[in-house]
């Protein structure tokens, strides 16, 4: 198991709205970040993204469940994200599974997150959530 990935996961899991300065310890200034909803370039954009994310949610917590180094200076982290948002799922805890592909030298310069955007957001919106649940039942 990669020592880098373990250190990264441990540091990343301590991030919150008050510790966004720690992003500089984890990422290069020119980091490229992508997930199903965003594509960002540079540490300032990443800091703004995380700042907005932490400001809008409560009890956000990542649990890292697996590490896989696939080559020199690259690998995957499997994780479960748990959070609450006052306008999603009636404020109840939402759980999302995903993985992150990372490339690094001393710090991460490429971070791609993979997860089901519907499970993150759309399924928990009042009208859209009911429509998606109906569609899933019909397709099952």
trRosetta pair geometry for C-beta under 8 A, 3 or more apart (Angstrom, degrees):
i j d omega theta_ij theta_ji phi_ij phi_ji
1 5 7.1 -109 173 66 80 117
1 6 6.4 73 138 -51 111 115
1 67 5.0 78 -155 81 99 125
1 69 7.4 136 -158 -6 33 105
2 5 3.9 74 82 11 117 106
2 6 6.5 -179 95 -10 62 82
2 67 5.7 -135 38 160 91 124
2 69 3.9 121 -55 -56 120 123
2 75 5.5 -150 -9 -7 156 169
3 6 5.7 -55 -149 37 34 113
3 7 6.3 32 154 -17 67 106
4 7 5.9 -59 -151 38 29 108
4 8 6.1 30 154 -20 66 109
4 69 7.8 93 50 -96 104 122
4 73 7.8 8 52 -121 170 55
4 75 7.9 137 80 27 108 132
4 104 6.3 -171 166 75 142 147
5 8 5.6 -51 -142 37 31 114
5 9 6.2 32 159 -19 65 107
5 67 4.3 139 116 -150 138 120
5 69 6.4 -146 -17 -67 133 90
5 75 5.3 -68 -71 88 135 141
5 77 6.0 179 -166 -76 109 98
5 102 7.2 156 -106 54 89 137
6 9 6.0 -56 -146 37 27 109
6 10 6.3 27 156 -19 63 108
6 67 6.3 -38 -63 -74 71 165
7 10 5.8 -58 -148 37 29 111
7 11 6.3 22 158 -12 66 109
8 11 6.1 -64 -149 42 27 104
8 12 5.9 25 157 -20 66 113
8 26 6.3 103 -139 -142 83 101
8 77 7.4 -123 96 -59 116 143
8 102 6.9 112 144 -172 169 175
8 104 7.7 -139 -73 -59 142 157
8 108 6.8 86 -130 -45 136 120
9 12 5.7 -55 -137 39 27 111
9 13 6.2 29 162 -23 63 108
9 62 7.9 -133 -160 120 80 123
9 64 4.1 5 -164 -47 133 171
9 67 7.0 -105 -24 -82 144 113
9 77 5.7 168 -83 -134 112 139
9 79 7.8 -173 -134 -84 109 114
10 13 6.1 -57 -150 31 24 110
10 14 7.3 18 153 -16 57 106
11 14 6.1 -64 -161 32 35 108
11 15 7.7 55 145 -42 63 87
11 22 6.4 -160 177 167 103 126
11 25 6.7 -117 -175 102 149 119
11 26 5.9 -177 110 -80 131 111
12 15 5.8 -29 -167 -8 45 116
12 26 6.4 98 -75 -123 84 154
12 62 6.6 -32 122 64 101 151
12 64 8.0 91 71 -54 116 128
13 61 7.5 36 -160 -164 90 66
13 62 5.0 -126 -109 70 80 99
13 63 7.7 69 -123 -92 128 31
13 64 6.6 -103 -60 -14 126 107
14 19 6.4 -65 129 115 85 167
14 22 7.2 -30 91 96 102 175
15 19 5.4 -148 -136 90 47 110
15 20 7.0 66 -158 -92 100 50
15 22 6.1 -144 -96 69 83 124
15 23 7.3 61 -117 -65 129 80
15 50 6.8 -58 164 -173 137 138
15 54 7.7 -120 140 -74 93 136
16 19 5.3 65 43 23 68 102
16 54 5.9 135 -172 -145 51 138
16 60 7.4 154 -117 66 80 106
17 20 6.9 -17 -162 -34 30 106
17 51 6.9 83 -135 -138 76 60
17 54 3.9 -177 -69 129 82 130
17 55 6.2 104 -111 -69 129 63
19 22 4.9 4 162 1 93 120
20 23 5.7 -9 -179 -11 62 115
20 47 5.5 99 167 -150 120 89
20 50 5.8 158 -122 99 107 121
20 51 5.8 8 -93 -75 161 86
20 54 7.6 -143 -66 21 109 148
21 24 6.3 -32 178 13 57 111
22 25 5.2 -45 -166 30 61 115
22 26 6.6 50 142 -14 77 107
23 26 5.7 -68 -150 44 38 106
23 27 5.6 -19 172 25 79 114
23 43 6.5 147 128 -156 115 97
23 46 6.2 173 -175 114 142 114
23 47 5.5 -169 56 -89 158 84
23 50 6.7 176 -75 29 137 155
24 27 7.1 -69 -112 57 22 76
24 43 6.7 58 -95 -162 70 146
25 107 7.3 -166 155 -111 32 122
26 107 6.1 123 150 -154 23 101
26 108 6.0 -6 156 21 76 110
27 31 4.1 -22 -177 -59 116 150
27 43 5.7 158 104 -102 118 95
27 46 6.3 -45 96 89 171 165
27 107 5.6 138 -143 157 7 117
27 108 5.1 -44 -104 69 66 91
27 109 7.4 127 -161 -87 70 36
27 111 7.2 -59 -107 -20 115 132
28 31 5.2 145 59 -59 72 77
28 43 7.4 -133 108 -55 37 110
28 105 7.6 51 -64 36 130 102
28 107 5.0 153 -54 87 69 113
28 108 6.9 -138 -3 86 82 40
28 109 4.4 5 21 -94 134 85
29 42 6.8 -9 161 -148 62 73
29 43 5.0 -71 -137 -3 45 125
30 41 7.3 -15 -169 -179 65 84
30 42 6.0 -31 -127 -98 41 64
30 43 7.6 -35 -37 -19 19 85
30 109 6.7 14 83 -148 83 98
31 40 8.0 15 104 107 90 97
31 41 7.7 176 90 -155 50 41
31 42 6.7 108 50 -132 68 9
31 43 5.8 85 20 -70 108 68
31 46 5.8 -1 81 -32 128 150
31 107 8.0 -77 -76 128 111 106
31 108 6.3 45 -122 109 118 82
31 109 5.6 -140 -108 -143 61 39
31 110 7.3 -171 -157 -68 68 26
31 111 6.5 10 -178 7 114 107
32 40 7.5 163 -157 88 43 57
32 41 5.7 -10 -108 -109 71 72
32 109 7.0 35 17 154 82 64
32 110 5.2 -3 61 -114 100 69
32 111 7.3 174 90 31 54 63
33 38 7.2 -1 115 112 98 109
33 39 7.5 169 93 -154 58 36
33 40 4.4 -5 62 60 101 102
33 41 7.8 -166 27 -75 71 30
33 45 7.7 -166 39 102 116 104
33 46 5.2 111 -5 -99 147 107
33 49 7.3 -152 95 47 147 160
33 111 4.8 -8 -112 70 77 103
33 112 7.7 172 -158 -80 42 41
33 113 7.9 18 -173 -5 85 98
34 38 6.9 -164 -141 98 43 63
34 39 4.8 7 -112 -113 90 74
34 40 7.3 -171 -74 25 49 64
34 111 7.5 166 27 94 57 59
34 112 4.9 -7 65 -117 97 79
34 113 7.2 -161 98 29 51 69
35 38 5.4 29 47 46 90 85
35 112 7.3 156 -80 -166 48 50
35 113 3.9 -7 -103 63 98 111
35 114 7.7 -154 -139 -64 68 25
35 115 7.0 -5 -164 29 106 99
36 113 7.5 -86 -6 98 72 90
36 114 7.5 84 -44 -135 97 42
36 115 6.5 -115 -1 63 123 69
36 116 7.9 20 -10 -152 165 12
36 117 4.2 -130 110 -55 140 115
36 120 8.0 160 59 19 126 141
37 117 5.8 135 -54 -123 97 124
37 120 7.9 -110 -26 84 133 147
37 121 7.8 76 -75 -6 146 145
38 49 6.3 112 173 -129 165 136
40 45 4.2 -175 -165 125 108 122
40 46 5.5 142 121 -72 142 66
40 49 5.8 -87 -64 -35 159 144
41 45 6.1 57 62 33 42 149
42 45 4.9 88 70 12 88 103
42 46 6.9 -157 100 -5 45 91
43 46 5.4 -57 -143 40 35 113
43 47 6.0 39 158 -23 69 104
44 47 5.7 -53 -146 35 30 112
44 48 6.4 31 155 -18 64 105
45 48 5.7 -54 -149 36 32 112
45 49 6.4 36 151 -22 64 106
46 49 5.6 -52 -148 34 33 115
46 50 6.4 25 157 -11 66 105
47 50 6.1 -57 -147 41 29 104
47 51 6.1 35 153 -24 64 109
48 51 5.5 -54 -146 35 29 116
48 52 6.5 28 157 -17 64 104
49 52 6.1 -58 -153 36 27 107
49 53 6.3 26 152 -19 64 109
50 53 5.4 -53 -143 37 35 114
50 54 6.1 27 161 -13 69 107
51 54 6.3 -59 -143 41 25 102
51 55 6.2 25 157 -21 62 112
52 55 5.7 -58 -144 36 29 112
52 56 6.4 15 163 -12 64 114
53 56 6.4 -72 -152 39 24 102
53 57 6.5 -13 168 8 64 117
53 60 7.5 90 143 -108 96 166
54 57 6.7 -75 -134 48 28 91
54 60 6.5 -114 -116 31 69 149
56 85 6.4 11 143 -128 88 106
57 60 4.9 76 107 -58 127 112
57 83 4.5 -8 179 178 136 129
57 84 6.6 138 -170 72 80 44
57 85 5.1 -54 -111 -82 77 84
58 83 6.9 134 67 -173 43 78
58 84 4.5 -33 69 72 96 99
58 85 7.2 164 18 -85 79 34
58 86 7.5 71 -5 -44 120 81
59 82 7.1 -51 130 123 97 90
59 83 6.0 157 86 -139 71 49
59 84 5.0 42 44 13 113 103
59 93 7.1 -68 100 -105 136 94
60 81 7.2 -17 -160 -169 83 95
60 82 7.5 163 -146 89 37 52
60 83 4.2 8 -100 -103 71 111
61 81 7.4 155 81 -154 45 51
61 82 5.1 -13 60 61 93 95
61 83 7.2 169 19 -72 60 67
62 79 5.2 -16 -168 -170 100 133
62 80 7.4 149 -156 77 52 44
62 81 5.5 -23 -100 -99 71 72
63 79 6.4 148 76 -159 46 74
63 80 4.8 -11 58 58 101 94
63 81 8.0 -169 21 -76 70 27
63 82 7.2 32 -6 -2 106 107
64 67 7.3 37 162 -59 118 89
64 77 5.6 -49 -139 -174 111 111
64 78 7.1 114 -163 78 62 53
64 79 5.1 -37 -102 -98 57 90
65 78 4.9 -62 69 102 92 101
65 79 6.4 159 10 -102 85 31
65 80 6.4 54 -25 -9 125 95
66 76 7.7 1 110 111 97 95
66 77 7.1 153 84 -161 59 42
66 78 3.7 24 48 33 104 118
67 75 6.7 28 -179 150 75 135
67 76 7.5 164 -156 87 37 58
67 77 6.0 -8 -104 -107 67 68
67 78 7.8 -121 -54 20 33 78
68 75 5.5 -179 94 -165 50 96
68 76 4.6 0 57 54 101 97
68 78 7.8 53 -3 -20 105 97
69 74 7.3 118 -159 84 66 44
69 75 3.9 -55 -108 -85 47 134
70 74 5.6 -52 62 106 93 94
70 75 5.3 158 5 -105 76 57
70 76 6.7 56 -27 -9 116 92
71 74 5.0 11 61 52 92 107
71 75 7.7 -168 36 -64 55 69
73 103 6.3 51 135 -164 88 68
73 104 5.4 -136 -166 70 86 63
73 105 6.2 11 -146 -92 141 43
74 101 7.5 8 -174 -179 95 85
74 102 6.7 -178 -146 94 55 56
74 103 4.6 -12 -101 -104 94 74
74 104 7.4 165 -82 19 47 67
75 101 7.7 -164 108 -147 25 56
75 102 6.1 -12 63 58 65 91
76 99 5.3 6 -174 175 109 121
76 100 6.7 155 -153 79 59 47
76 101 5.5 -28 -96 -97 79 62
76 102 7.4 159 -94 16 28 78
77 99 6.3 167 83 -157 47 69
77 100 4.7 -1 52 52 99 99
77 102 6.8 35 -6 -8 103 119
78 97 7.7 -1 -176 -172 89 93
78 98 7.8 -179 -151 101 55 35
78 99 4.9 -32 -100 -99 59 96
79 97 7.4 171 94 -150 47 53
79 98 6.0 -17 65 68 87 74
79 99 6.8 144 18 -102 75 41
79 100 6.9 21 5 -6 122 101
80 95 6.2 -7 -177 -169 107 95
80 96 7.0 155 -159 79 58 43
80 97 5.2 -27 -102 -98 77 70
80 98 7.9 137 -98 22 33 64
81 95 7.3 156 82 -156 52 44
81 96 4.6 -13 59 62 101 98
81 97 7.9 -172 19 -79 72 22
81 98 6.8 4 -4 21 109 111
81 115 7.8 -13 16 -113 125 159
82 93 5.6 -1 -171 -172 100 111
82 94 7.1 165 -149 80 51 47
82 95 5.2 -11 -99 -102 82 73
82 96 7.8 180 -74 22 38 68
83 93 7.2 148 77 -148 19 66
83 94 5.9 -22 66 56 71 93
84 89 7.9 -110 -138 72 67 111
84 91 5.7 36 -177 -176 111 59
84 92 6.7 -134 -122 125 99 14
84 93 5.5 -57 -72 -91 91 51
84 94 6.9 144 -97 7 40 81
85 88 4.1 40 73 27 115 109
85 89 7.5 90 54 33 85 90
85 91 7.3 -125 86 -111 35 48
85 94 7.0 -10 12 4 96 131
85 124 7.7 96 56 127 117 144
86 91 5.2 7 -127 -95 47 98
88 91 7.7 116 66 -68 52 31
88 94 6.2 -17 122 -45 123 142
88 121 7.1 -89 -115 -138 139 53
88 124 3.9 44 -170 131 96 129
88 125 6.9 -43 -116 -71 79 52
89 92 4.6 -92 134 53 107 91
89 93 7.8 -70 106 67 143 21
89 94 5.4 158 8 -71 151 98
89 124 4.2 -51 -44 -146 86 112
89 129 7.9 149 -81 -109 65 158
94 120 7.4 93 148 -147 135 42
94 124 6.0 -34 -101 -79 133 154
96 115 5.7 46 165 -170 114 137
96 116 7.3 -150 -149 54 96 82
96 119 5.6 141 -118 118 89 107
96 120 5.1 36 -106 -91 149 77
97 115 7.0 171 94 -129 41 97
97 119 8.0 -20 33 116 70 154
98 113 5.9 29 152 -177 139 92
98 114 5.7 172 -165 87 92 53
98 115 3.2 -45 -93 -78 126 103
98 116 7.7 -148 -83 9 93 61
99 113 7.5 168 90 -151 37 55
99 114 5.3 -7 60 56 80 103
99 115 7.7 160 20 -65 48 75
100 111 6.2 -16 -170 -164 113 84
100 112 6.9 152 -157 79 60 45
100 113 5.1 -27 -100 -98 81 68
100 114 7.5 -179 -84 17 32 73
101 110 7.6 -33 115 125 87 99
101 111 7.6 156 80 -153 55 36
101 112 4.5 -6 54 59 102 100
101 114 7.2 51 -12 -14 98 110
102 108 5.2 -64 -158 -126 109 117
102 110 6.8 146 -157 87 41 69
102 111 5.6 3 -106 -104 78 70
103 108 7.1 108 73 -151 43 69
103 109 6.0 -53 96 63 90 83
103 110 4.0 21 40 49 107 114
104 107 6.1 -124 -149 125 101 18
104 108 4.6 -53 -90 -92 100 51
104 109 6.4 142 -113 8 42 76
104 110 7.9 -133 -57 38 49 73
105 109 6.6 30 2 -14 91 122
108 111 5.4 50 155 -59 133 104
115 119 7.1 -109 162 64 93 111
115 120 6.2 78 123 -49 124 121
116 119 3.9 58 92 11 114 112
116 120 6.7 169 93 -15 60 84
117 120 5.4 -55 -149 36 37 115
117 121 6.2 -24 172 28 72 106
117 122 6.8 56 126 -5 79 109
118 121 7.2 -88 -136 58 20 67
118 122 4.4 -52 -134 53 63 118
118 123 5.3 74 158 -33 79 97
118 132 6.1 168 -168 -145 120 150
119 123 5.8 3 -110 15 35 136
121 124 6.4 -98 -167 41 25 101
121 125 7.0 25 157 -33 70 103
122 125 6.0 -46 -153 13 38 112
122 128 5.2 -90 -169 135 79 131
122 129 7.0 165 144 -78 53 61
122 132 5.9 113 128 -50 104 151
123 128 7.6 -103 -87 117 20 90
123 129 5.0 73 176 -124 40 82
123 132 5.1 -106 -102 87 72 148
123 133 7.1 100 -149 -54 91 81
124 129 5.6 67 -93 -87 7 130
125 128 4.2 30 77 44 118 108
125 129 5.2 173 62 -29 50 92
126 129 6.2 -55 -135 28 7 112
126 130 7.2 0 161 -12 49 105
127 130 6.2 -60 -158 33 31 106
127 131 6.6 26 151 -15 66 109
128 131 5.5 -57 -150 39 37 113
128 132 6.1 36 154 -18 71 106
129 132 5.9 -55 -144 38 29 108
129 133 6.3 30 155 -19 64 106
130 133 5.7 -53 -145 37 31 112
130 134 6.3 34 153 -20 64 105
131 134 5.7 -54 -150 35 30 112
131 135 6.4 31 152 -18 64 106
132 135 5.5 -52 -146 37 33 113
132 136 6.3 36 154 -21 65 104
133 136 5.8 -52 -148 34 31 112
133 137 6.5 31 153 -18 63 105
134 137 5.8 -57 -152 36 31 110
134 138 6.3 28 152 -18 65 109
135 138 5.7 -57 -146 38 31 111
135 139 6.1 21 158 -13 67 112
136 139 5.9 -62 -143 42 28 105
136 140 6.2 38 156 -36 64 106
137 140 5.8 -49 -146 20 29 116
